[in-house]
Amino acid sequence: MNICIYKHKPTVDVTLKILDAYHRAFEKEGHSVLILSQDMDGYSPRQAKEIAIQFLNHKSDMAICYGFAAMPEMNDGYFFRSHGIPLTILCFENPFFGLNNKLIDEIKRYPDYYRFFVWDPYYLDLLKQYFKNCYPILHAAEIAEFQTSTPVFERKLTFVGHISDFNQLRAERIKAGDHVDNLIDQVMLQKMHNPVLNIFDLITDNSGRIPGYKANDSRFLNTDIFLHKHVVYPLYAEGLGKYRYYLLNQLSEFHVDYYGDVNWTAPHITFHPPVSYFEELPGIYRSTIVNLDIPPFQSIHSLNNRFFDIAAAKALLLTEAKADLRSIFDDVELICYRSLDELKEKIKFYLENIDDRNRVAEKLHQCILKSHTYEHRVRYMVEAIY
């Protein structure tokens, strides 16, 4: 098949890493891949003409993008559909964040030109209420990039990830004076105390806090764009940092190495700058006894790419108990936590029992090799569509 992959300018670099991995996987599986990029905005007329000729000659059977980035509007419709090319949209974040009424109308009017692969079953079910071609998909790992040498443990407990400036985000939200502020604050508080709770259930339970709220207000249905953009997105953006900050501070009996873009006063934490995804990250995972995964609030049942990357590096991680975990890994109780106390117990156990740590890390690694590489995902996508 001829595959066109559209790369946009992301707010999070890992987005392009995922598309790069799909690029390599499609080529390994024998497909021809053409890359289109938003970087073409700066091309000279000659360069633009060359790319246009390549695009027309490629005769793509399918285009792939991350989110709705590859839907530039043209005079006669949206770009890929106007060229007769079906677009496959990878949704590894809440798809409702990028939707609007214009896109909904386009996709409903031309359903055979759009396919969605959604990483979280909860959002998949919601999206199916709008669109025809929706499929589940899990994150994956690129074994060649994350395979490292035999570990020499240099760190006991590590977390690698973004921590948003949640105080600034909340200040901006409060200043804007949105009538859902009390709802967001209450749901955030409850989710912080019990992270396994579903944010949509919490929103439903607390919707009476909205001034003038009526039980039949369609804006607060789980499928309504208003709810996702004005309530769920602030919970995700603020909660991403707030909960990670809280949890790392609660682990004061352990020494934590944190790799990210912020720092604060915490004697038990050593702060490091962000690291390169392929060049440095695999070695950090592999040389850490226990890697910590703190998923964002938008993940309801799914696992993020950190799970697959750590397992690909033949390292150990502890992650929240998510429904998808049982479909991937048999011994979920070895690596999941449902509370802070359970997390602390498992950290302590693996720090004191390195053989058990290595055994679980090897089992995770074999799990990825067997069923969860990007080559597996490419085969699945092609079979699902064709």
C-alpha positions, 0 to 999 in steps of 0.5 A: 500500500501507499501511505501518506503520513502528515506531520504537524507542529506538535505542542508535545514532542512525543507526538512526532516520535509516535508518527516517526515510529509508524513511518518506520513500521509501515516501511518495515511491513513493505509499504511505501510511505510519503511524508507531508509536513506543516514545515512545508509552509516555509518551502520555496516555490520550487520545493513546494512544486517538487513535493506536490509532484511527489504527492500526486505521483505517490497515489496514496491509498491512505493518509495518517495523522495524529488528531485533527492536524491533517484537516486543512480546509480548501475551497472544495473541501478538506485536503485529503478528501478533496484528493480522494484519499481516506484519512486515518486519524490516530487519537492518543488523546481525548478526540473531543478536544480537537472536534468542532461542529464544522469537522463533525459535519464534514465527517458525517457527510463523508463517513467513508473518508474518515477512520478513527483509531482511539486509544481509550475504550471510553472515548471510543464508545463516545466517538462511535455515537458520532461517527461510523468508522471507529476502532480501538488501538493501543500504544506500542513500542519500538523495540530497536530504539528502546533496547539497551545493554545490561542494566547497571542500576544508577537510580532507585525510583524515577519519574520522567514526564511533564508537570504543568504549571497548574497554579497558573492554569487555574489562575487564568481559568478563575480570571476568565470567570467561567461558570463551571469553575466550582465544578472543576475544582470539586472534581479535581479535589475528589480525583486527587484523593482517589485517582481511580475514580472516573472523571465523567462519573465525578462530573455527573455527581457534581453537576449541581454545583453549576449555577442554573444547572438543569438535569436535562442540560445537553451541554453536560452530556458525556458526548457534548463538545462543550463538556470536553472543552470547558470542563474535561480539558481544564481537568486534564491540563491542570490535573496533569501537573497537580497530581504528579506534583502531589504524588511525587511529594508524598514519596518522601521516604524514597529518593526520587529522580525526576526528569522534566521541565520544572523544579521545586523545593523537595529534599528527597527529589533530584531534579534533572532537565528533560531528556531526548526520547530515543537517545537518553530515555531508554538508558534511564529507564533501564538503569532505574530499579523502579520507574513510576507512571503517573497517568493524566486524568484524561486516561479512563481505561487506557495505558499511555506510551510510557508503559510500552516504552519502559517495558520495551527497555526491559525495565520495571514500572508501577502504574495505576490500575487501568482496565486495559492493563488486564488485556495486555499483561497477565500479572497486573497485580505485580505492577499496578497500584490503586492508592498511595499506600499500595504504591509505597508498598510495591516500591519498597518491595522491589527496591529490596527484591531485585531478582523479583524486579528483574523477573517482572521486567523480563516478563513485561519485555516479552509481552511487548515483543509478542504483541505490542510493537509498532509493526503489530499495530500497522498490521492490525490497522491495515486488517481492520480497514481493509 
